[in-house]
Amino acid sequence: MSRIIEAAGAILVRPINGRAVAPSLAGRSATLNDDQLHNILEDLEVCLVHRPKYDDWSWPKGKQEQNESLFHTAVREVGEETGVPVCLGPFLTSLEYPLNEEGGKKNKGGSRSGVKHVSYWMATALDSMQAQQRQVAFGPVHEPDVSEIDECRWTSVQEARRLLSHSTDRTVLDAFVSRLREGALPSRSVLIVRHGKAESRKSWLGEDGVRPLTPQGAAASYALTRELACFAPSRIISSSWTRCADTVLPYALQSGIPLERSDDLTEDTYASSEQTVLDCFQEQIESALREGQNTVICAHRPLFEGVFEQLRGLCINTALAKKLPRVSPFMPTAHALVLNVVDSADGPIIIDIQKVAPIVY
């Protein structure tokens, strides 16, 4: 059986002199027209890297390390190869090719050497404050290795298509352009977290609102910070109940970002006024777009039935809406869903949904 090497990378994008301003979509079913897309492409640059070993130009990427998610791999490898701290946006695509064809040159060994599976995201650079906030939670990123990457080049999308050495990398570029057509350039990430495993209701003798995490739940919550850091949230809001607040408290402490506690996200509020909870989620999503802040929202399992039903109506298509589970428990404890959200004349649109899991080892 051929071995599979997992790897991850990103198309790192930036505006030229701060010019790129993507228009809001005309409606939930709309995409940018050709003229709007052309104007955006004219005002953007993407980052290519040159690998001296293969003498080729490609997207920054690298192999997954042990006990590492592909989200973390993508952010770490882009940081190591470009020297730029980044956060992830929408998922783009994944590619697979024989290991003996790495660099576009066929080597002896054929398919027996295995295959390489590479996942790609859209990524943007962090400013110095954002990079500092997420540094502890994310972990170390090494300096670029000149033996692996000897040049980084910012270039237009049109020039990148010409410079890229491999057709597969142009396929990734096509996926990137498709995301831009969906209005992804100013998208924001809203991370919906289910609290970590808590002490059982039967065994807990105190009030439900102060029922704590178990040691297992605390460990998973701590591990989740490494994944949240890949999206560099700058706002954290949680149900005011202990088990939710304590799930995202590790990231708040490590980043120095204030933890906001809301009574509108508790189980009691959902039981007495479901609409209050739904309005709170809607406001947080709209605020993330309005303020330009990637946002974490931590809540309880029972809320997700109504919340996910509301979110399905915000999805850009029915296929994406199906990624929001309809059956309890909706997602495991200490797991998250990342919603990539853009603005439109009809309100927020979800253009991508990604599942995030803590890795405890």
ABEGO torsion letter per residue (X at the ends): XBBBBBBBBBBBBBBBGGABBBBBBABAABBBBAAAAAAAAAABBBBBBBBAAAGBBBBBBBBBBBGBBAAAAAAAAAAAAAGBBBBBBBBABBBBBBAAABGGBBBBGEAAAEBBBBBBBBBBBBBAAAAAAAAAAAEBBBBBBAAABABBBBBBAAAAAAABABAAAAAAAAAAAAAAAAGAAABBBBBBBBBBBBBBAAABABBAAABBBBAAAAAAAAAAAAAAAAAGBABBBBBABAAAAAAAAAAAAAAGBBBBBBAAABAAAAAABAAAAAAAAAAAAAAAAAAGBBBBBBBBAAAAAAAAAAAAAABABAAAAAABBABOAGBBBGBBBBBBBBBBAAEBBBABBBBBBBBBX
